[in-house]
Amino acid sequence: MRLLIAAIAATTLGLAACSQADVNKAEQETSQAADEAGAALDNAAQETGEALHQAGEAVEDATNDAAGAVQRATDDNEATQP
């Protein structure tokens, strides 16, 4: 992200010495870079969300397994023991 900001800043500073065609090209490239960065951030956010969801499912499964183990270990009713 810092690299993108630096690139945009460098492009902006260089615009003063450019022709109008160069300015237009630089604006298009900057816009494209910003769009690509936004898409990459969106993709990363979606992947992070999915990973967090999977981690939550794993924690839930582990908690349920542990609770079942505790329940079986403390069950004094012989009729319910395996």
FENNORHU-V418416 format. One record per backbone hydrogen bond with DSSP energy under -1.0 kcal/mol. NH is the residue of the N-H (numbers start at 0). CO is the residue of the C=O. If there is no record, write none. Layout:
BEGIN
[[NH | CO] [NH | CO]]
END
This chain:
BEGIN
[[4 | 0] [5 | 1] [6 | 2] [7 | 3] [8 | 4] [9 | 5] [10 | 6] [11 | 7] [12 | 8] [13 | 9] [17 | 14] [22 | 18] [23 | 19] [24 | 20] [25 | 21] [26 | 22] [27 | 23] [28 | 24] [29 | 25] [30 | 26] [31 | 27] [32 | 28] [33 | 29] [34 | 30] [35 | 31] [36 | 32] [37 | 33] [38 | 34] [39 | 35] [40 | 36] [41 | 37] [42 | 38] [43 | 39] [44 | 40] [45 | 41] [46 | 42] [47 | 43] [48 | 44] [49 | 45] [50 | 46] [51 | 47] [52 | 48] [53 | 49] [54 | 50] [55 | 51] [56 | 52] [57 | 53] [58 | 54] [59 | 55] [60 | 56] [61 | 57] [62 | 58] [63 | 59] [64 | 60] [65 | 61] [66 | 62] [67 | 63] [68 | 64] [69 | 65] [70 | 66] [71 | 67] [72 | 68] [73 | 69] [79 | 76]]
END
